[in-house]
Amino acid sequence: MKHLEFLRRVFFFKNLNDDEIAHVAAVCHEERFAAGTTLFREGDSADRFYIVMEGRVEVWKNYNDPKPDLLGVHGPGHFFGEMALVDELPRSATAIAREDTLTLFLYRDDFHALVRGHSSIALSVMMSMSFLVRSSNEVYVDDLRKRNTELEAAYGQLERAQAERLRGERLSTLGKFSSLILHDIRNPLSIIKGQLQLMAMHLDDPERQKRSLEALAGEVSRLERLSGELLDYSRGEIRLDFSIVQPDIFLSKLADTLRPRLERDRIRIDVQLEAPGPVLMDEERMARVIHNLADNARKALLDANERVLTLGCRYEGDFLTIIVRDSGTGMDKETQARIFEPFYSASGRGGTGLGLLIVRNIVEAHGGTLAFDSSPGAGTTFTLSLPKRA
């Protein structure tokens, strides 16, 4: 009988005897498909079961998606679509002829009629399908185990790559950090060295000694502020030591300490004090805020025709507002977007690049806000708003 010998070699019917296989062969049909032909699509109605006699058939999941999954390639003696024999659900995959292919197929209705008259065929097919399900589960578990092993290996590689990248970033940051520190420490040290040499040369000149001592005190304060910035940045947090402060007195004293340096650069300081009454703040750190803002303003004013630095304070409800304004060169949009980045400096006149970041951190640690307004050629204004009770 046609197809009898072929069906004997098909795994799906391995438990059938020749008489039972002959009954199956009697209801099988042939169908030929050209390469590239779609046998059925995912979601189609399922009414038949296929066996490949010649050629090859690909079975795809989500075939029309950008990244479909190839479930398998079936060659001679292989079968697919067997679930159509036992249920009436739509196709769960798409079958495409990879090359010119000849198939045998068996309609579900013919199969049902066959098993009603031959229970041994039904039992044999059930045993074959059970074996297929178990084998499929084992393949799935093995594949899952393999994928998990590969994922673990990939995750380990990713962790190592991430650690190496972080190490490289740390080394890069450390190099930049060290360069900035050395640059900023060298300047005040050079001034201190020079002033000490001048003092040694003018031991009999009290006025000269006084000016040198004032310069030395200023450079020591500068080093203290620098070390404070570096310490706060390395800690990653600001630890405040609150005390009661009179803003007018506080800013007036700061203006006096700033004035000698500003006057050397022909910068006039305009002080506008309108905040009588106390406020709660960390006086030392807030002084560092004003020094940093004033030093940035000084650098911006060096290229300006009109050199005025305005320092003011006033109360607005329950908040103290402090203004630091310069008539300098101002900032373009690109600079404004980066001023709070660590180590970023647009002036080219030295600095750690931490000044404004530290300013913002200190203000926010007080529960306040920091805002600025700037445009090229129109100067820059920084506005600090601090609660009276932080």
Buried (B, 14 or more C-beta within 10 A) or exposed (E): EEBBEBBBEBEBBEBBEEEBBBBBBEEBEEEEBEEEEEBBBBEEEBBBBBBBBEBBBBBBEEBEEEEBEEBEEBBBBBBBBBBBBBEEEEBEBBBBBBBBBBBBBBBBEBBEEBBEEBEEBBEBBEEBBEBBEEEEEEEEEEEEEEEEEEEEEEEEEEEEEEEEEEEEEEEEEEEBBEEBBEEBBEBBEEBBEEBEEBBEEBEEEEEBBEBBEEBBEBBEBBBEBBEBBBEBBEEEEBEBEEEEBBBBEBBBEBBEBBBEBBEEEEBBBEBEBEBEEBBBBBBEBBBBBBBBBBBBBBBBBBEBEEBBBBBBBBBEEEBBBBBBBBBBBBBEEEBBEBBBEBBBBBBEEBBBBBBBBBBBBBBEBBBBBBEBBBEEEEBBBBBBBBBBEB
